[in-house]
Amino acid sequence: MIKDLISRSYLFFRKIGFSFFSNNKNVNGRFKGHQPVIFKGKGHITFKENVNFGVVNAPFFLNSYGYIEARSVGSRINFGKNIHINNTISIISEKQISIKDNVLIGYNCTIMDSNFHDLKFNNRHETDPDPQEVIIEENVFIGNNVTILKGVVIGENSVVAAGSIVTKCFPANVVIGGNPAKIIKKLL
């Protein structure tokens, strides 16, 4: 009883403390944060219903947070409905990232639509001149420790294996994995 009260109090104050790091005023809709989530940037972040951040009985629950940044005025991050995201997520957009309905995301994942720096050596201190939209279609399951880079579309019902680095688009109904990710098998 006392242990449970201490745990709930600790989590409550962690969420309050981390909320001071948020500066994005364009967050629309509701989500359930089981762990702290920081919202940064000048763009728009939109939630449909039943979006959950954090899993109590999973790694990184007590020592991490979610980080969602719609970096510039034109940036968009859109969450569909019935999305469950494990601990330690980082989603950063300079253009647009869309996560459709019924998506599961494992712990310690990163999704970004930009290189954030120009790849030309003499412009390296400039921002990426070509951010590209990322789309995670419906019913996708993303394993732990996955990185999804700019320009990627992952087709509906697909599975991304743990530890994958996704650098290109994939169709619906496949299992992908590796660095860089490739199709491992088709789902029936």
N, C-alpha and C positions, 0 to 999 in steps of 0.2 A: 504494500500500500504506500508506504513512505518512499520506497525506491521508485515507484511509478510516478508519484507526485514530483519527485526531484527530476526525473527524466523529462516529464512534460514541461516543467518550469524551465529547465535548461534549453529545450528546443524552442519554447516560446521566446525567451530572451535572445537566443541566437537569431531567430527570424527578425525580431525587432532591430537588433544591432546591424544585421546585414542590409536591412531596408534603407539605412542611411547612405549606402553606397549607390543606390539607384538614382538615376537622374532623368529617365525617360518619362515624359508627361503624356505620351501617346499610346498608352496600353489600354486596349479595349477588350471587354469580356472578363470572365472569371476563370480562375484556375485553382487547383488545390495544391498547396506547397507543403509537402511533408518535411522538406528541408528548405533552407533559405534559397531564394532566387533573387539575383540582381538584374535589373533592367536598365540598360544604358543606351545612349544615343539620341538622335533627333528624329528618327523614322517612326513608323507605325508597327506596333505589335498587336496582333488580334487573336483572341481565343474564342472558339466555340465551346460548347458545353463538355464537361467531364474530361478536362485535361489535368493530369496529375504529375507533379514533380517529386521525385524522391521515393525511396523504399526503405522502410525502417530496418528490416532484417536483411541488409545487403551491405557490401563493402562501401566505404567512404561516406556512410550516412552521418556520422558524428563529426567528421573533420573536413567536409567540403560543402559546396554550394553550386547552384545552377547559375550560369552566366548567359544572358540573352541580350544581344546588342544589335539594334537596327541603327547602324552608324550614322548615316547621313539623312537629310530631310526626305529624300526620295526612297529610302530603304523600306522594305516591307518584310515582316516575318508573320506568316499566317499559320495558325494551328487549327486543324479540323476538330472533330469531336472524338471522344473515347480514345484519347492518346495517353499512354502511360510511359513515363520517362524515368529511368533509374537515376541514381546519384551521379553528380559531377558531369553535367552536360554543359557544353559550350556551343552556342549558336550565334554566329556573327555574320551580318549581312551589310553589303554596300549596295545591293540591288534588290533581290527578292528570294526568299526561301519559303517554300510552302510544304507543310507536312499535313497530308490529308487524313481522313478519318481512320480510326481503328489501327493506328501504328503503335508498335512497341519498340522502345529504344533502351538498350542495355546501359550499364554504367560506364562512365569515363569516355563518352563519345563527343566528337567535334563535327559540326556541320558549318561550312563557310562557302560563300559565293564569290570570293575574291582572293587574289594573292596578297592584297593589302599594300603591296609595293610594286612599282613598275619593275619588270624583269630586265630592262635595258640598264646596263651598268651606269651610264651617265645620268639616268633619271631615277636611280634607286630610292632616293628620298621622296619621290612623288608617289601618289596613290596609284593603284592598279587602274589603267585606263580602260580595261575591258572586263568588269565583273560580269558574271553569267549566272542566271537564275538556277536554283536547285529545286527540284521537285521530288518529294517522296510520296508516291502514290498510295492509294488505300490498301490497308491490311498488310503493310510491309513490317517485317520483323528484323530489327537491326541488333546484332549481338553486341557484346561488351568490347570496349577499346577500339571502336571503329572511327575512321576519319573519312568524311565525305567532302570532296572538293568541288570547286566551281564548275558549273555547266552540267552537273550530273542529274539525270532523271532515273529513278529506280521504279520499275513497273510494278503494278499492283500484285499483291500476294507473294512477292519475292522475299527471300531471306538473305541477309548479309551476315556472313560468318564472322565470329569474333576475331578481332585483330586486323581486319581488312582495311586497306587504303583504297577508296573508290575514286577513280579518276575519270571515268567515262560512264556513258548511259548504258542501262541494261533493261531488257524487256520484262514483261510480266511473267510470273510463275517460274522463276528460276532461283537456284541457290548460287550465290556468288561468294568468292572469298579469295584472299591472298593479297600480295603487295607487288604490283598493282592487282586489284581484284579482276577475276575472270569468272566465267560461268563454270560451275562445278557440276551441276546437273539441272535438269528440267523437272519441275514439279508436275504431278499428274492432276 
